[in-house]
Amino acid sequence: MSDRRHEWISKRAYAIWEEQGRPDGRDSEHWRQAVAERDALERTQASVDGREVLVKFRSKPQRPELPRDGWLTPPAKAG
């Protein structure tokens, strides 16, 4: 891990710890969250002015669930 990456993760994990009220015993959870955030940042590229963001790895879009037959009309009441 590069020094810059490690320093960023360390600072972010510390910030997460502070944001959550400085709880005891959750340092590894905060570190994992900081690593995940850094990984997400590294998968994107933004222009210097921030107007353009290019995503390197996009998750596959989920297919919308198709409506079932008769979803629009309520069932007829018996009786």
C-alpha atoms as one frame of an Amber mdcrd trajectory, in Angstrom:
protein
   0.000   0.000   0.000   1.411   3.383  -0.946   2.168   5.913   1.765  -0.391
   8.387   0.394  -3.121   5.746   0.292  -2.304   4.542   3.807  -2.292   8.096
   5.147  -5.664   8.866   3.505  -7.221   5.682   4.923  -5.780   6.398   8.359
  -7.171   9.928   8.426 -10.565   8.795   7.129 -10.798   5.967   9.684 -10.016
   8.493  12.423 -12.701  10.855  11.101 -15.241   8.010  11.036 -14.328   7.149
  14.629 -14.894  10.762  15.666 -18.170  11.000  13.710 -19.482   7.942  15.553
 -18.719   9.383  18.975 -15.296   7.792  19.519 -16.534   4.303  20.433 -14.106
   1.753  21.873 -13.202  -1.457  20.071 -14.467  -0.617  16.587 -11.186   0.423
  14.995 -11.105  -2.444  12.503 -14.666  -1.623  11.395 -13.695   2.017  10.835
 -10.565   0.960   8.952 -12.560  -1.361   6.658 -15.063   1.412   5.949 -12.242
   3.834   5.102 -10.642   1.251   2.787 -13.982   0.704   1.034 -14.422   4.460
   0.567 -10.912   4.788  -0.831 -11.463   1.871  -3.200 -14.643   3.542  -4.454
 -12.744   6.776  -5.040 -10.006   4.964  -6.932 -12.583   3.379  -9.259 -13.605
   6.835 -10.451 -11.739   9.581 -12.243 -12.869  13.170 -11.998 -11.683  16.127
 -13.994  -9.744  18.821 -12.175 -12.741  21.126 -11.993 -15.057  18.299 -10.888
 -17.486  18.740 -13.776 -16.835  15.368 -15.355 -16.714  12.025 -13.617 -15.766
   8.898 -15.506 -16.446   5.559 -13.852 -13.961   2.789 -14.578 -15.971  -0.075
 -13.149 -19.733   0.158 -13.306 -21.958  -2.378 -11.692 -24.433  -3.971 -14.030
 -27.743  -2.133 -13.961 -30.415  -4.201 -12.323 -33.317  -5.143 -14.499 -36.529
  -3.615 -13.253 -39.043  -6.093 -11.952 -41.833  -6.555 -14.451 -45.335  -5.920
 -13.178 -47.556  -8.936 -12.710 -50.703  -9.445 -14.747 -53.635  -7.624 -13.227
 -51.509  -5.281 -11.145 -53.470  -2.300 -12.399 -56.984  -3.562 -11.771 -58.031
  -4.471  -8.237 -59.409  -7.964  -7.684 -63.174  -8.257  -7.932 -64.968  -8.639
  -4.619 -67.072 -11.740  -4.199 -70.571 -11.495  -2.849
